[in-house]
Amino acid sequence: MAKLKTTFICQSCGYQSANWLGKCPSCSSWNSFQEEIIQDIKSKQTGTNDASKPKALAEINANEVDRIKLLDSELNRTLGGGIVPGAITLIGGEPGIGKSTLLLQLALSLENKKVLYVSGEESEYQIKLRAERFEKYLSDCFIHSSTNLEIIIEEIKNIHPAIVIIDSIQTIVSQQVESTIGSVSQIRYCASQLIEIGKSLQIPIFIIGHINKEGLLAGPKVLEHMVDSVLQFEGERNTNYRILRTLKNRFGSTSELGIYEMTSSGLVGIQSPSKILISRRDEDLSGVAVGVSLQGNRPLLVEVQSLVSRTAYGTPQRNATGFDQKRLSMLIAVLEKRLKLKLGFSDIFLNITGGIRVDDPSLDLAVCASLLSSFQEKSISKNKCFIGEVGLGGEIRPSTRVSKRISEAKNMGFSEVFISKHSDLSENKNNRTTIKLSKLNDLVNLYSIDKISSDIKSNN
Ligand SMILES: [Zn+2]
């Protein structure tokens, strides 16, 4: 028997060390090192990776037009317009969030295409039961309940499907690697072999990977570097909405977002996501303001909620959910300096509703309006929407593609849209609904107490 070589590998980032270490020098996690047995796979593995990388790029250019279009328009969009032949996509998400449902649905909705669905998680019978909930059965879908990498690769060669789905990478084991199931070495080796077969046969492969509590893919981060695209499937367990976010995409934009609703017959793409992101409130609440964010090409109405309350003791808390904490601190500083607002003794909590995360400076104005509203305990009437970036001087800067944002706001029934004075409205002919502001003071002037109370009256 060949002499076994062992090494210590960080289970969260894949860093290797000859000795056990308490703290990983690469990703700083504690107690993450585990001894794993490696045979000569390391050299073999890097060799295959190096060989497939430059080849893949050449193939991308040649086949750019031959994407496989999906019926699922949300998935199409997040992938950048369909599946590229030979593309390896990693779909991450917490266990139970619906990754298997999403991909089984994809497998069954492809017309006249052979799909191989490999499951190490469920039996063929369980998958059949799940598939029966969906209405569409267009494809030739082969279910293979297996965890053995070598057998799976053999079946891919035999069947030569149009798409392969692996559910999940953490359950696949290779006999070439002596490490335990789900370890870094196993995951990395199995993924590299799957990537190799996918690239050489030009078969797109979807790999499901579970995410641990810290939001990292359980196992190595290196997996994210190996694949072409990384999609993250997220959502709160107690709601029916799910978000598919592009974290990496060699074949398209990473700012795209797909939104689904989990129904009894599977996941349904939501055509008008703004509707679900705006909470249905009956009474006027202070601290609520609506803004328009742009996700990829799609305008999305986003509700910002904030709570400004006097600090009971100690240092005031500043807490943002779904919004950048540093950006919030900056906006608070601007409000303090330019509007002489005394926020220094207040706890401030800010939340973007619907469980989404937004990195769009155009939301600044809505955030400021929401903070002001909570501070003054005056609600903003439901017909108002805010679009604009706020600068350090308190000036309101124009947003990109403002016309697109305004029309989404109008479609959703907002009759007063606050924008920067300098916005480019050339595309927007009917701009009677817009109110132009040049600095934050204009917003405060508009929001004098009288103005707001009359708004509330007119609503009742
Ligand atoms: Zn590490």
Residues whose N, C-alpha, C, O or C-beta is under 5 A from the ligand:
A	BS01	ZN	C10 S12 C13 G14 Y15 C24 S26 C27 S28
